[in-house]
Each structure stands twice: as structure tokens, then as C-alpha cells.
């Protein structure tokens, strides 16, 4: 199970990485593995204001649909439109090519509500 | 992974675990939903060949004259005229015309019938049949002693003929007994994928050998229930508990061709009345306008937002690269190409009514 060291994670298995106050958001390797082949992604709209832990996207696999929640609050400034035709990028590259949205962070203090890589790894182990 | 002790396991359970399959509960059984991934297993089956563990399914054997022992009245399809070593698909109905189960009847000898039923309905079917067969009928449930593997895909014949030379003579919907790895066993040219394929009935305790030998073939990979469901939905096959149930008649489901009205059978009166009065419900296929897939249980709406029925099965179709579904709707809605919406009151997705066969290039009858 791949976990990126400098990323932060939610209990719902979303990740966020922050650079220059811009957050990139996606779902973890564990999440894509659990969902199976992803066949559809409903992306948010650029300019949408998103709350931390509020819904940001939804993804569908062959078997089921799941809501994706934002690890952080802010304004959507970019979405990964490649996912519209290639939703499987989330399976192939959950932390890189499979990113979902970029958010202009409104409150970086919110990171304290998330897990770092080590805490996420322990969380996954405790989940069994 | 489910740990429910009450779940039943097939004789191939350990094989699935060692292949690191994702296991799920299905109809009271712990079954592999996927190995490598549903889409890869789907492609493998459509282009090469896959093996599926279908040992959970039920098998009954009945000996005797079908007109005298009650079998002919229990099933909807004509069986009196069935040639030996052929199979026929049909239904067991209740007195209200609802479907107790769908099944395949095999005519092994003039007075020997082999029947294959769904896993979750084995006990219900057996009790129902027992009740309507004559008390002296020689009727047994062999489900726990028979294991079953489905080999499906365009290369199935080539692969199986390397183990069973004379398999090539078997035509679609026929069967025979063949020597396979030390046992003389029933193999039928049937399946649930729309592709050329075989179902192999084998002594449960030794079916692991068949699984291992087939898996060693270069062109064969295992496929789970996830791929199986997508494959069957793309070719419009019904799944019991979805398109068919105790309260859905075969006419509601659009399966008239598996009913022989020229004979008496349980539920016939209700079906005839339905035909005479016209159907209230109608089974449809529909294709999503996007990759978003309908899901069983969602509501179907017409263009004006009126509720017209519900989704019975839904999935992403790898062939169409769109969502596809089957639904049961008010019979006024049946025009192909008409817009239909699936989802909930608050979230509706657009689709078009289509035929029920979404994939037409299957190798089934090759």
C-alpha cells in the first residue's frame, strides 16, 4: 500500500498536498484499491467554495458510487479534466495523475485536523 | 473480508484466497467478486477465456416420465419434445405467476432430468418441486456434491479441446458426458456471459484439479462475480432477485419465449389473464448519456419527471463506455430512443431507452 510521506490524509481516505497555499486533493492508494476500477468521476466546478470535510466530488466504480470529501476548505481553482475520459488514472496513479482538484487554501490551520503519513499508516493498520 | 461463520464456502474457496481474490457475500455464499480487477477480467472473457467458480449453484436430478411425475407442470418451457442431451431455459412459477426461480433443464435420458438452479434458492426450489412432484418421484438434490466451473470466452473451445478432444462436437445449449482428468462428467455448452463457453459439473471434492489445470493454460485467467455481472448485463440476461422475483412474472420481464402456453403449468392461468388484459409493467433496457451508471433500486423517471418504475440492474458498460441498465417500468414507456432519467428525486441522470442487448458481438454461438 503506497502512502506519500509529505501528504496529509482524512479518515475517509482522501489526501491533500500543499504547495504555496495551493492544495492538491485526491484519494489514497488504499481508497482506489478498495473501490476497484473507477469508471466515472463527477468533478467540482472551478470557483466553487468547498468546506473542509464537505463533498467535493463523487466517483463510481463498476460496482458502486462513493462521495469524496475535501480534506481542506477553500476555493476550487482547477480540476483534473483528464479524469472525465480516463477515470482509471485514479487507479493507476492515485497521488499524481489521478489528482481530483486544486484548492486555494483559506485556512492552513485546518491541517491539524488531518493525519500525517505515519498517522495514516497506523490508522490503516488499526482499520485492519 | 467477511468472517460470517454462516456463509457457505465452495470447494474452490482456498484457491480464491491464494489468488488474493476480494471475497464478498453473495446469496449466502462467500464468493470471489474480483481477482485482478473487474475490467481486466471482463476484457479477458470477451477476448480470450476466463474461469468462474459457480460451484454455489444448485443441481437436482429427477428420474421418471415428466408427464406422470409432475415435472412438466412445474416448469414453463416445453420439455416433452426435448431431444436427448439438450438444455432448455425456463422458470418455476408460483400460483400467482411470480418467478420462484429461473432454471435450466437438461434431458439426460428419456426419463432422466438434470436441473440447474440458483444458489440462494436451492432449498426453496427443492421444497416447491418436492411438493408438486408425485410422492414416489425419484428426486434428489446433488448441490453439495457437485462443483462447477464455467469456462467462458472466444478461446474456450480451443482450450477445453486440449483436455477433452471431442468437446468440439458440442453445439450451443447441448451437453454430454466427457472424460476429464479421471472422471466422466457432464459438460454443457451454456453460460452467462454471451461468449462461447462451457459449464463443467465435477465431483466437488476434486474440482480443484480442474481449476488448477485450466489456470495453467496461458490463455486462461480467473474471473469473479463482478465481471460475471457486467458480462451478463451487457447481453441482457436476467438475474434472479433483480429482473425476476416472486412478484415479477416472466411476461413482466419480457421473457415470453421461455413459456410454452400449449401445455399446463403452475401459474399459467395468471399469465394468460395478464396477456389478455395487457401488461401493466414492461421490462426495458436503457443507456446512460454519460459514463455514470444506474444502480439497482434507483427510480426511473420520464421526461416530465413522473416516476415510471425502477432500475432492476445497472452497471458501467466497458463496451459502450457508458452506464447501462435494465428496468421495470409502466408499459406505456417502451419506445426506443425515448429519454428516461435514473436516480433519486433530488439527483437525476439522463439516459435513452434501448434494447436489452447492449453487446451484440458475442461469440456465444460461434
Interface residues (C-beta under 8 A of the other chain):
Chain A: X36 X37 X39 X40 X42 X60 X61 X62 X63 X64 X65 X87 X88 X91
Chain B: X22 X33 X34 X37 X38 X39 X40 X226 X230 X290 X291 X292 X293 X295 X315 X316 X323
